[in-house]
Amino acid sequence: MKLNEGQQKCEDEILAGKSVAIVAMGGSGKSFLLHQVVKKMEERGLNVAICCPTGAAAVNLGMGATTILKLFGFKPEIQTPFKRVTVPSKTVAPVLACIDVLVIDEIGNVRLDLLEAMDYRLRKVNNTDNPWGGVQIIGTGDFSQCKPVLTNKEKPYYNKYFNSVWAFNSDSFKELKLMTLSKIERTLNPVHQKVLRSIRYKDKNAGKAVEWLNKKAEPYNPDSDKIVLCQFNVDADEINQKKYAQNTSKEHTYYSEQTGTEKDLKELRVPHILKLKQGLRVMLVANDMEDQYVNGDQGVIVSCEKECVIVQLDRTGKNVVVLPFEWDIIRYGVRGEGLIKSTVASRKQLPVMLGYAISVAKAQGSTLESAAIHMGNKT
């Protein structure tokens, strides 16, 4: 696959050493671009570190990504001007000082206080007041999706120091050249693309776009095979467990091969102990190396074997053999003048989860052919 015109412009700026923020809608090829450009930068001998706001996002992206908190050594708390001055540990500081290029994926979900703390810490470890400590920044994400998380309990304290949660209101973000990708790669339907753009930008056709979607939408049918997209994990878990209990087929238990601490392993999408039955609807949560299935494919288990399951895909109608997939949790270190990536935890398990319902967070990175929407009743 080749880069399209928009992706190529972004790559040219990045390879020229510019710090950029590539803000574009889902399906526009941000991750594909990252894979291409990071490979070229590493081939040039640059030390590239990749981080995400959550463990789930890091695992989904792959590429040796880790979380911002782990890479920078921050505690999971509001990064006030007083807390950000904390000296990083002896293991964190050398890693940060070694970085030539920092990739921040899902930058739209990075809160303003955290982004500014990252900028501040890079300046300190590199002993310079240059933006981002002289490190080249590549930010990718979408500010038209979920708002960065700030709980009601945190708001009063946060608002004493900051007037926004959005990273784009930060002076640190304004140091990045803003770029976008206008071509949608995930869907080739021009009407669908136009509708999504209108709603995203709230242009003059946004009302008509919503009407178009409403006409396409169907009344909810609890007996439908459509996966239910839930706002909250608890709702998705309840629906999945109810459907699992209704299935009377023999239960098969699959134990993963894993290393590392439970603290690290909890970031992974599939559990250590996975229980499945023939006839269950499932979602596949990894890309097959031989392209038989992709992350987000849905189907029905037709057979549970000793070390694999056979799934009939909705998308193709074909039966595919689903073998165990290995996920790694990465930590950065320094060797000589270069960054090294070490696996601190791993889990090898069938890339399968119950496919009756899924939370919005867990669906990240997946392509759903259709879905029922469960808004939840929590505030």
N, C-alpha and C positions, 0 to 999 in steps of 0.2 A: 504494500500500500504506500502511496505517495502523499505528501502533505498537500492540502489544497492551498489556494492563493493566500487566504487569510492566515493559515497556519505557517506558511512559508515566511510571511512578513514578520510574524512573531519570532520565529526561529532566527531570522536574520538579525533582529534587534538583540536577541539574547546572545547569539554567538559574537556579536560586536561588543559585548560586555555591558550592555544596558540593563539596569534594574527595571523590571516591568511587573505590572499587575494585569493578568489576562482575565478579564471578567466577561463571562459568556454563559449562555443558558445551557442546561443539560443536553447532552447529545451532540454538542458542537465539536467534539474531538479534543478537549483539553488534555485528557489523560494520554491519548495517543500522541499528541504533540510532546508532552512531557517525556514519555518513553524515548522518543526520537532524539530530542535535544539533550537530555541528560547523558545518553550514551555517547553522543559526540563530544560533550564537554569532558567526560571522563577519559575519552580517548586522547584528549589534549593534555591530560595529566592534571586536570583541576580536581580539587577536593570538593565533592558535591555532597551535601547533607540534605535529607528530605524529611519533612515533618508535617504532621496533621494535627488538628485540634483534638481529635479523639482516637482511641485505639482502634475502633471499628473502621474509621476512615483510613488509618494507616495500613491495616490488614487488607482492606479492599483495594487500595492503590498498589500495594506490593512495592517493588523497586527498592526494598531495604528501608522503607519509611518507618519512622517512629513517631511518638507523640511529642508535641511541643514541650510539655512538662518534663518529660524524661531527658530530652536533648538539652534543655536549658537549665534543668535542675530546679525548676520552680515548684513550690507547694501548690496544691489545688485550692487557691484562695484568691481574693481580689488583690491584684498587684498595684497597690497604692504607691505614690511616689516615695513613701518611707520604706516600704517593703522591697521595692525593686533594687534598692542599693545594697541588699544583702550580697556578700561575697560568695560567688559560686564555689562549689567544692573542688578539691584537687583533681577529681576525675572529670568534672564538667568543664572547667576553665580551659584545659589544654585542647579539648575537642573543639570548643567554640573558637579558640584562637587559630585553629588549623583550617577552618572552613573558608574556602574561596567563593563558593556559590551555595546559597541557601534556598531551597525550594519550600514554599509554604502552600500546601494544597488545601483546598476547602477554606480559603482565606475569608470567605464570606461568613463563616461560622466562628472566626476568631474575634474575641471581644477586644474593644479598643484598649483597655488597660493591659491586656496580655501582649498585644502587638507593640505597644510603646515600651513595655518592659523588655521585650526581645531586642528591640533597637538599642535600648540603654545598655543592656548587658553586653552586646557585641561591641559597642563603643568602648566599654570599660576593659574588656579582655584584650582588645587590640590597641588600647591606650591612645585613642584618637577620638575627636569629636566629629569626624566625618559621618554622614548618614549611614546608619547600619554598620558602623565600624569599618567602612570600606569594603564590606562583603557585598557581592552581587546578589540581588534578591529576585526570585521568580515566584510571584504569587499567582495562584489560579483559583477560581471559584465563581460563585454567583451570589450576589447580594439580593436577588429577588426570590430566594427560597426561605428557609427557616431563619428566624432572627437568632442571633447569639444568645445563649442561655444566661439568664439572670433571674434568680428566684425572687419571690416576693420578700423573703427574709433578707436577702442581700441588698435589695434596692435602696433602702435608706442610707446604708453605709456607703454604697457605691456612689450614690448621687452627691455625697459630700465632696468627692474628688473629681468626678467625671460628669459631663453633660450628655453623653451618648454612649451606647454600647457598640455602635457600628465602627468597624475598623476604618472605613473610608473617611470618617471625620477626624482621624488622627493625623498629626503632622508627619508621623512616620510613614503612613500610607501615601501621603502627598509627595513623598520623595520618589515614588515609583511612577514610571511612565504607564499611563492607562491605555490598554489595548483590548480589543474584543475579537471574537470570531462570529461572523454573521451567518455562516452556512451550517445548517443542521445536518449532521451525518447519520443520526440514529433513525430518523424517519424520512422517507423520500416523498411522502404525500404532501404536495404543495399547499393544499387547503389546510391540512393539519398544522403545517409549519406557520402559515399565516395566522391561524387562530391562536396558536401558542404565543406568537410575537405580540399580537394585539392585547392579549390579557396581561402579558409580562410588562409591557410598556404603558398600558392603560391609554392607548391611543384612541382616536375618534371611532374606531370600529370595535372597541373592547366590549361594548354592550351587545353588539351583534354576535361577537365571538362567543360570549357566554350563552346567548340564546341558541347558537349552533350546537354547543356542547350539551345543553339541556335537552335538545331534541334528540341527540344521539344517545343520551343516557337512558337507561331502562329502570323501571321500578325495582327495588331490591327484592330478590328472591332467595330466601335462606337455603333452598335446595339447589341453587346454582353452583356450578363448578368454579365460578370466578373467585379468585383470592380476595379476601377482605383486607383492605389497607387501613390500619388502625393508627390513631394518633398516639395511643398509649400501649406499652408492652403488655400491661395487665389484661387489656381487652383482647389482644391477639392470643395470649397464652390461654385465656379462658375458652375462646372459640376452638383453638387447636386441640386442647385436652378433651373437650366435649366430643369432638368428632373422633378422636382417637379411641375414647371409651366406647363409642357406638360401633366401632369395627370389631367383629367377633373372630377374626382370623388369628392364627397363632402368632404370638409375640416373639420377635427375634431381637437379641441384644448384641450390640456391637461396642466393643471397648477400644478406645484409641490407644495409640502409642504416643506417649508424651514425655517431655522433659521440661523442667523449669518450675517456678513457684506458682501457686494458685493465683496470686496477685497479678502475675503477668498473663497467665492463661485465661483469665476471665474476660479478656478483651476479644477472644476468638468467638466466631459466630456459631460453631457447633460444639456440643458438649463432649466430655470424656466418655460418658455412657449414653449411647443412642439407641432408643427402642423403636422398632419399626414393625409394620404388619403389611402383608399382601393386601392390595386394594386401597391403601391410603393415598391420598393426594399429597404430593410433595413438591418442594421447590429445590432446585439445584443451586448451590451457592459457590460455585467455582467454574472456571472455564476449563473444558477438557483439552488436553494437549493435542488430541487428534481431531479437534473441532466437531465432535459428535454432539456436544451440547455446550451451552453458554451459561454464565452466571445469570440467574433469574428464570431459566427455563422451568416450566411446570409440567407435571404429568402424574401418572399413576404407577405405583409399584406393582409390577406383574409377578415378581418373584424375589424372594429374599434368599440369597445364597450365603455360604459360609463367610466369604470375604468381600462380597459385593452385593449390589441389588440391581435388578433389571427394571428399568423405568420406561414406560411408553410415553413419549413426549407429546404434549398437546400440539406443539408447533409443527411437527413433521409427521406425527402418527407412527414414527419408528420406535422400535425398542433399542435402548442403549444400555451398555454395561457401565455402571457407575462404580469406579474403584476408589479406594481411599486417596485423599488429597492431603498434602502437608502444608500447614501454615506455620510461619516463623515470626517470632517477636524479636526485633532487632535492637541492639544497643551499639552506639558509636564509640570508638576509641581511637587512639593515636599510636602509630608505629613509625618511628623516624619522623619524616615530614609529611606523612600521608595519613588520611583517615582510613580506619578499618571498620568493617561491620561484623559484629559477632552475634550469633544466635543465642539469646539468653533463655528462650523457651520455644517449644514447638509442639504441635499436636498433629498427628496423622489420623484422620478419621474420614468416614464417608461424607462427602460434601452435600448432605441432604438435611433438610429441615421440613417439618410439617407444613403443608402448603394450603391450608384453609384460611389462614390469616397471618399477617406480618405487620410489624410496626413500620412507620415511615423511616425511622432511623436505621432499622435493619435492612430495609429495602434499598438503601443507598447503593448506587452502583449497579442495580439490577434493572433489567428491561422487562416490564410487565405488559403482556399483550392486552390484558383487560383486568379490571379490578372493581370491587364494590368498596365504597368509602364509608368507614365507621368513624364519625367525628368524636365519639366519646362523650362522657357526661361529666368530666372533671374540669376544674378551673385551676 
